Amino acid sequence: MLHDIEILQDPWRIKAVGGTRAGLLIASMKGLFQAAGLAHPSNGDEARKSFELHADDAQTLILQVLRHVSQLAAAHCESYDEINFSLITDKEAKGEFIGRHITTCPPIPAVLGIDGEIVKGEDGLWHAVIALGKQ
């Protein structure tokens, strides 16, 4: 799945790009952990956490996914780098976050909102900019 991430400063944001909406969500999640300074460990116990989220629109759904994965990571001291979707629409996401346990749990940035709109660009890719804040 094609995706790209850039962490921007002043203000602190994730610029995420994905070939699909699912790819955009994965890029956004990876950007969140990258912004927190969490490198994904290459070994250790695998962690899988199931989720099912519903929202009124795609913008709200991406925020719910990011806030949910952030809460799970903090509660279980885990870092996730993949999402296995069983369903993804504009208003619903089901699947599981896949990652690993980590030894230290740094604070994960607060997900404040989406700057602008989630758009499919002329390049055929989905683009979103997610505003972050201190936890």
C-alpha positions in Angstrom: 0.0 0.0 0.0 1.5 3.3 -1.1 1.8 5.9 1.6 4.1 8.8 2.7 4.6 10.8 5.8 6.1 14.2 6.7 6.2 15.7 10.2 5.9 19.5 10.1 6.8 21.9 12.9 5.4 25.3 13.9 2.6 24.3 14.1 3.2 20.6 14.8 1.4 18.5 12.1 1.5 15.2 10.2 1.3 15.6 6.4 0.0 12.1 5.3 -0.4 10.8 1.8 -2.0 7.4 0.8 -2.8 5.6 -2.4 -6.2 4.6 -0.8 -8.2 5.8 2.2 -6.8 2.8 4.1 -3.3 3.8 3.0 -4.0 7.4 4.2 -5.1 6.0 7.6 -1.9 3.9 7.9 0.3 6.8 7.0 -1.4 9.0 9.5 -1.0 6.4 12.3 2.7 5.9 11.4 3.1 9.7 11.4 1.6 9.9 14.9 4.1 7.4 16.3 7.0 9.1 14.3 6.0 12.5 15.8 6.1 10.9 19.3 9.7 9.7 18.6 8.7 6.0 18.7 10.7 3.8 16.4 8.9 0.6 15.7 10.9 -2.3 17.4 11.9 -5.1 15.0 11.7 -7.8 17.7 9.6 -8.6 20.7 6.1 -9.8 21.3 3.6 -9.0 18.6 0.6 -6.9 19.7 -2.8 -7.0 18.0 -5.7 -4.9 19.1 -9.1 -5.1 17.4 -11.2 -2.1 16.8 -14.5 -1.1 15.3 -15.2 2.7 14.8 -18.1 4.6 13.3 -18.3 8.3 12.4 -20.5 10.8 10.5 -17.8 11.5 7.9 -14.3 10.5 6.7 -12.7 13.4 8.5 -14.1 12.4 11.9 -13.3 8.8 11.2 -9.6 9.4 10.7 -9.5 11.4 13.9 -11.3 8.6 15.8 -8.9 6.0 14.5 -5.8 8.1 15.5 -7.2 8.9 19.0 -8.1 5.3 19.6 -4.7 3.9 18.5 -3.1 6.6 20.7 -5.1 5.5 23.8 -4.3 1.8 23.1 -0.6 2.5 22.7 -0.5 4.5 26.0 -2.6 1.9 27.9 -0.6 -1.1 26.8 2.9 0.4 26.2 2.8 -0.6 22.5 3.8 0.9 19.1 1.7 0.0 16.0 2.9 0.1 12.4 0.2 -1.7 10.5 -3.6 -1.8 10.3 -5.3 -4.9 9.0 -8.7 -3.6 7.8 -11.6 -6.0 7.5 -13.8 -3.0 6.5 -13.1 0.6 5.6 -15.6 3.2 4.3 -16.0 6.9 4.7 -17.9 6.3 8.0 -16.7 3.0 9.3 -13.4 1.2 10.0 -13.0 -2.3 11.4 -9.9 -4.3 11.8 -6.9 -4.6 14.0 -3.8 -2.6 14.8 -0.6 -4.6 14.6 2.6 -3.7 16.4 4.9 -4.6 19.2 5.3 -4.0 22.9 7.8 -1.3 23.7 10.0 -0.9 26.8 9.3 2.8 27.4 6.1 4.7 26.8 6.8 8.3 25.8 3.7 10.6 25.6 1.9 10.4 22.2 0.9 13.8 20.8 -2.7 14.8 21.1 -4.7 14.7 17.9 -6.3 18.1 17.6 -8.0 17.9 14.2 -7.6 18.0 10.4 -6.1 21.1 8.8 -8.3 21.8 5.8 -9.9 18.8 4.0 -9.1 15.3 3.2 -8.6 15.4 -0.6 -7.8 13.2 -3.5 -5.2 15.2 -5.4 -4.5 15.5 -9.1 -1.8 12.8 -8.5 -4.6 10.4 -7.6 -3.4 10.1 -4.0 -5.3 11.0 -0.8 -3.9 13.9 1.2 -4.5 15.0 4.8 -2.8 17.3 7.3 -3.4 16.4 10.9 -2.8 19.0 13.6 -1.0 17.8 16.8 -0.6 19.2 20.3 1.2 18.3 23.5 -0.4 15.5 25.5 
